[in-house]
Amino acid sequence: MQAIDDLQQAPGHDEADALRLPERRDPQRLGPVGQLLVNFLEVMNAAGDGAEEAYAAALGALRERSFEAVLEIARLENACETWDYPTRWGLVHAAASLEQPAALPFFRSLVLTPIPPERGVDPHSFSTVAEETILRTTAVDGVAVLARSGSREAVETLLEFLSVPSFSVKRAAVQGLLAADEGESLRDRIEKRLCPEDRMLLDIRPLDVRKVTQIDDPEAHLDETGRLDAVAATPDLPDRQKRAKAKRTTDEAPRGHDASDDEREG
C-alpha cells in the first residue's frame, strides 16, 4: 500500500527522467565507495569530448572496490522510491558493469521479485510494468556477463530465470545462456524449462548490425509520389516565403513579359 501511495505522490515521469543522485555531502549516506558510485552515475550518460575517457576512469575506479560497490548499490536501490526508475536503472546498470560475482544475489532478488501490477495512469505513454521489465532485463544481462566469464552459479541462475512469467526476461535469459561457452550443450535443459509456446526463443539469434544486408538506394523502388513524401518538410520562414512567391511569379510570367511590369501596373 505504501508503494502505491508513493507513486501517487510522485512527480510525473517527465520530471523523473534524470538520475536523483544521493547528496554528496551527507557522511551518513555516502562513504568513499558511495562517492565513486555517484561519480560513475554522473558520467554514465555524459556526452561530448572526453566523455568516454571519463566513463572508463569512473568505472575503473569503481571496479577496484567492486565488492563494496555491490553492497552500496544494493543499499541505495533498496532506498530508492519505487517510481524513481532512472536512478534504479542506473544502479542496476552499474552493478552489471562491475562484472562482480557478488552481485548475483542482488540480480537474482530483483529478477525473481514479481513485477507489480500496472500503476501508470496512461500505460501507452508511461508504463510502470515496462520500466520494471527493463530493470529486470538489465539485471539478466549482468548475470549473462558472469555466465560468459565461466561462472557456473550464473548459468544456474539464468536457468532459474526461465520460470519468470515475463517473456522479455525469458528471452534475455535464453540469449545469455546460449552466449555462454557451453551454450549449445544447454539447449536440452533450456527447452525442458520453457513452455512449448516459448521454445521458439531457442531459434532467435542476435545479429551483428554490420552483417545485416544494407540497401544501397532506399528510394530505388519508390514512385515519384513516394519519393516526394519521403522528403522531410522544412518550416516556411517569412523570407523563404517571399522568395518562393517571387520565383513562382517569374516562372508563370509569359516569355518576354517582365514580372516587374505587373507590380508597376498594380
Beta strands, then each sheet from edge to edge (+ up, - down):
end
